[in-house]
Amino acid sequence: MAEYRFYGWEQADAPAVTEEYPGIRTPKDLYDALCGVWCKDTCAPRMQKEWSEQNKTLGQCSVTAFLAQDIFGGKVYGIPREGGNFHCYNVAGGRVFDLTSEQFGDEKLDYGKNPEQFREVHFAKEEKRMRYEHLRQKLKSFCG
């Protein structure tokens, strides 16, 4: 059994609502696949210098959360961060999970009462939409 460290992993059993990604049935399956897919190119530009194989989730939150929403439905929420940014996570099937929480190490994030995030707002930034598309295509290739 794999060891998971992302927030909500214990109950990350929301079922996929699409068959577009073969083998991805739960958020744990998606996390497993993304560990082989996340890369510096899918990381937020302002964080790319710090991105490493040891911290693959760094700068991946919004593109990952919206991809997870495509697969599991539900909503994306954002924890307010410095500089007016938000750290995105998912709520689907009554389950809260954050596939990129490991980037914060031991910092405790507050997953209660955060504002919903919308892809139209996030993807108004062309670079973010392109990173999402790149991650999406890499995942499709990974899934065969």
C-alpha positions as CSV (number, residue, x, y, z in Angstrom):
1,M,0.0,0.0,0.0
2,A,1.4,3.4,-1.0
3,E,2.1,6.0,1.7
4,Y,0.2,9.2,1.1
5,R,0.9,12.6,2.7
6,F,-1.6,14.9,1.0
7,Y,-4.3,16.5,3.0
8,G,-7.5,14.3,3.1
9,W,-5.8,11.2,1.7
10,E,-7.5,9.0,4.4
11,Q,-10.9,9.6,2.8
12,A,-9.9,10.5,-0.7
13,D,-12.3,8.1,-2.3
14,A,-14.5,10.4,-4.4
15,P,-15.3,8.4,-7.6
16,A,-14.3,9.6,-11.0
17,V,-17.1,11.1,-13.0
18,T,-15.4,10.6,-16.3
19,E,-13.6,7.7,-18.0
20,E,-11.3,10.1,-20.0
21,Y,-8.3,9.1,-17.9
22,P,-8.1,5.2,-17.8
23,G,-6.9,4.0,-14.4
24,I,-7.9,7.1,-12.5
25,R,-10.8,6.1,-10.3
26,T,-10.0,8.0,-7.0
27,P,-8.0,11.0,-6.0
28,K,-5.3,8.6,-4.7
29,D,-5.0,7.2,-8.3
30,L,-4.7,10.7,-9.6
31,Y,-2.0,11.6,-7.1
32,D,-0.1,8.4,-8.0
33,A,-0.2,9.4,-11.7
34,L,0.6,13.0,-11.1
35,C,3.8,12.0,-9.2
36,G,5.1,10.8,-12.6
37,V,3.7,13.8,-14.5
38,W,4.3,17.0,-12.4
39,C,7.3,18.9,-13.7
40,K,9.0,22.3,-13.6
41,D,7.0,23.3,-16.7
42,T,3.7,22.8,-14.9
43,C,4.9,24.7,-11.8
44,A,3.9,28.4,-11.4
45,P,6.6,30.6,-13.0
46,R,7.3,32.5,-9.8
47,M,8.2,29.2,-8.1
48,Q,10.1,27.3,-10.8
49,K,13.5,28.1,-9.4
50,E,12.6,26.3,-6.2
51,W,10.8,23.4,-7.9
52,S,12.5,20.0,-7.5
53,E,11.9,16.3,-7.8
54,Q,11.8,16.2,-3.9
55,N,9.0,18.9,-3.9
56,K,7.0,18.0,-7.0
57,T,3.8,19.6,-5.7
58,L,5.3,23.1,-5.4
59,G,3.5,25.6,-7.5
60,Q,1.1,23.0,-8.9
61,C,-2.1,23.8,-6.9
62,S,-4.5,25.5,-9.3
63,V,-3.7,23.5,-12.4
64,T,-4.0,20.3,-10.4
65,A,-7.2,21.3,-8.6
66,F,-9.0,22.2,-11.8
67,L,-7.8,18.9,-13.4
68,A,-9.1,17.0,-10.4
69,Q,-12.4,18.9,-10.8
70,D,-12.6,17.7,-14.4
71,I,-12.1,14.1,-13.2
72,F,-14.1,14.0,-9.9
73,G,-16.5,16.9,-10.2
74,G,-17.2,19.0,-7.2
75,K,-15.7,22.4,-6.5
76,V,-12.4,24.1,-6.1
77,Y,-11.7,26.3,-3.1
78,G,-8.8,28.6,-2.3
79,I,-7.0,29.3,1.0
80,P,-5.9,33.0,1.0
81,R,-2.1,33.3,0.9
82,E,0.4,36.2,0.8
83,G,0.2,38.7,-2.1
84,G,-3.5,38.0,-2.8
85,N,-2.8,34.5,-4.1
86,F,-4.9,31.4,-3.2
87,H,-3.8,27.9,-2.6
88,C,-6.4,25.7,-4.4
89,Y,-7.9,22.4,-3.2
90,N,-10.9,20.2,-4.0
91,V,-14.2,19.2,-2.5
92,A,-15.9,16.4,-4.4
93,G,-18.2,13.6,-3.3
94,G,-18.4,15.2,0.2
95,R,-14.6,14.8,0.6
96,V,-12.0,17.5,1.0
97,F,-8.6,16.7,-0.5
98,D,-5.6,18.7,-1.4
99,L,-3.3,16.8,-3.8
100,T,-0.6,19.5,-3.5
101,S,-0.6,20.2,0.3
102,E,2.9,18.6,0.7
103,Q,4.6,21.7,-0.7
104,F,3.8,23.4,2.7
105,G,5.7,20.8,4.8
106,D,4.4,21.0,8.4
107,E,2.4,24.2,8.0
108,K,-1.2,23.7,9.0
109,L,-3.6,25.0,6.4
110,D,-7.2,26.0,7.2
111,Y,-9.6,24.1,4.9
112,G,-12.8,25.7,6.3
113,K,-14.9,28.5,4.9
114,N,-12.6,29.5,2.0
115,P,-13.9,31.1,-1.2
116,E,-14.8,29.1,-4.2
117,Q,-12.3,29.4,-7.1
118,F,-13.3,29.5,-10.8
119,R,-11.3,28.4,-13.8
120,E,-12.5,31.4,-15.8
121,V,-10.7,33.7,-13.3
122,H,-7.6,31.6,-13.0
123,F,-7.3,30.8,-16.7
124,A,-7.7,34.5,-17.6
125,K,-3.9,34.3,-17.1
126,E,-2.8,32.7,-20.3
127,E,0.3,31.1,-18.8
128,K,-1.8,29.3,-16.2
129,R,-4.2,28.0,-18.8
130,M,-1.3,26.7,-20.8
131,R,0.2,25.0,-17.8
132,Y,-3.2,23.3,-17.1
133,E,-3.4,22.1,-20.7
134,H,0.2,20.9,-20.5
135,L,-0.5,18.9,-17.3
136,R,-3.7,17.6,-18.8
137,Q,-1.9,16.3,-21.9
138,K,0.9,14.8,-19.9
139,L,-1.7,13.0,-17.7
140,K,-3.6,11.7,-20.8
141,S,-0.3,10.3,-22.2
142,F,0.6,8.8,-18.9
143,C,-2.8,7.0,-18.7
144,G,-2.3,5.7,-22.3
